[in-house]
Amino acid sequence: MQLDINFVRQQFPALAQSSESKIAFLENAGGSCLCTQTTEILNSYYNHHRVQPYHATPISQDAGNAMNAGYTALATYLNVDENDLYFGPSTSQNTYVLANALWGYLQEGDEIIVTNQDHEANSGSWRRLKNRGVIVREWQVDSETGSLSLEKLHNLLSEKTKLVAFPHCSNILGEINPVVKICSMAHQVGAKAIVDGVSFAGHGLPDVKDLGADIYLFSLYKVYGPHLGVMVISQQMAGLLESQGHYFNSAEREKRLMPAGPDHAQIAAIKGVSNYFDAVFEHHYGVDGAVNDKAAIIRSLFHEAERIPLDRLLAYLNQHPKVTIVGPKTSHNRAPTISFLPQGQSPHALVRSVGDLGAMGAAGHFYSPRLLTALGINPDSGVARYSLVHYNSLADVDLLIDALEQCL
Ligand SMILES: Cc1ncc(COP(=O)(O)O)c(C=O)c1O
């Protein structure tokens, strides 16, 4: 089964505009377009439910039900219990809150492992625990490839390790890490695993139960949804975390790790993301099709659709004498987030001139300066990055290749 890209693109109003004006949107690792299913629920909630939810009036009850539907839909797609879901304004904000909550679990002298491959959101909050007497060990990438080796992790783990934080997928390299294996290595020494799935989730929501992470993080604004950070926290792990909410709310599960309180409309709009996935599924397989593992089927539909433009772009970049790809050179085991260094000009200058020709990417360190430094790349000049998702067509990639051909 091949993804019907025309059907998919019709679900994203921003893409209709960009097709008309010959613009290729290739900065999805920064934030994806919103599907109509998400904006419909946002509009409907803002227009009809502008009251506090969960009170005794009918509109308030409706508002609460709309929010509950968001929880249920997302939990189903992630294969977790909806009581494992927590939300905050972003993943960076969520790790900040979690680092404080972890103080119920960590003690002075405990060791934690962080990487220098991560976005700073899954690094800085944990590193700051050093100020409270926690010993921070760095799992360092290979300085040539940027990859994380299991052997190095093995050498860092001990019975003192309480936490291992690492990325599912790097937002620069696009390389996908073996999450199941790493979580199991952490668990073998009694440590907990925190996985940053932000760069992975937009390519198809993972089966979080299968991965074995104690905490799995991602951001819905990169998954066609509202600007919310998601925390999937196992019940066992949640029991080790200190409440960060008001003292009188500490028994209310969903308020314990959400001190700010969510935007209610955004929680309701999560259902829009699952409605979009449902629509894709029904369009390709019919309503009576195999629904047992809808998330897995959609994931492989998306991955397969992404691979074709990814292969074309990698083939172009690999043969170009003025390009050095930063990250894996083939589509094996990687997301279509492609970074590179251009020769003879800065990444910023290249991205600007390519953007003038309609292919929208970005340049910089993308909040992963530690990784660039480890690779010998100056974070201030950074890399050029073009990141695709399933709705990017071959025409998008051809537009980019034509523009690169003129500008490199
Ligand atoms: C891999 C990765 N982790 C974490 C984050 C932070 O997410 P948020 O913007 O929701 O704080 C980002 C954002 O770009 C990211 O790419």
The ligand as an SDF file (V2000), in Angstrom:
LIG
                    3D

 16 16  0  0  0  0  0  0  0  0999 V2000
   14.8390   16.5730   19.5720 C   0  0  0  0  0  0  0  0  0  0  0  0
   14.1490   17.6940   20.2950 C   0  0  0  0  0  0  0  0  0  0  0  0
   13.9580   17.5730   21.6050 N   0  0  0  0  0  0  0  0  0  0  0  0
   13.3340   18.5220   22.3070 C   0  0  0  0  0  0  0  0  0  0  0  0
   12.8910   19.6680   21.7080 C   0  0  0  0  0  0  0  0  0  0  0  0
   12.2130   20.7180   22.5360 C   0  0  0  0  0  0  0  0  0  0  0  0
   10.8650   20.6940   22.3170 O   0  0  0  0  0  0  0  0  0  0  0  0
    9.9460   21.9320   22.7420 P   0  0  0  0  0  0  0  0  0  0  0  0
   10.1030   22.9590   21.6630 O   0  0  0  0  0  0  0  0  0  0  0  0
    8.5740   21.3710   22.8170 O   0  0  0  0  0  0  0  0  0  0  0  0
   10.4490   22.4310   24.0330 O   0  0  0  0  0  0  0  0  0  0  0  0
   13.0740   19.8490   20.3450 C   0  0  0  0  0  0  0  0  0  0  0  0
   12.6110   21.0760   19.6710 C   0  0  0  0  0  0  0  0  0  0  0  0
   12.9860   21.4120   18.5880 O   0  0  0  0  0  0  0  0  0  0  0  0
   13.7230   18.8230   19.6070 C   0  0  0  0  0  0  0  0  0  0  0  0
   13.9340   18.9280   18.2910 O   0  0  0  0  0  0  0  0  0  0  0  0
  1  2  1  0
  2  3  1  0
  2 15  2  0
  3  4  2  0
  4  5  1  0
  5  6  1  0
  5 12  2  0
  6  7  1  0
  7  8  1  0
  8  9  2  0
  8 10  1  0
  8 11  1  0
 12 13  1  0
 12 15  1  0
 13 14  2  0
 15 16  1  0
M  END
$$$$
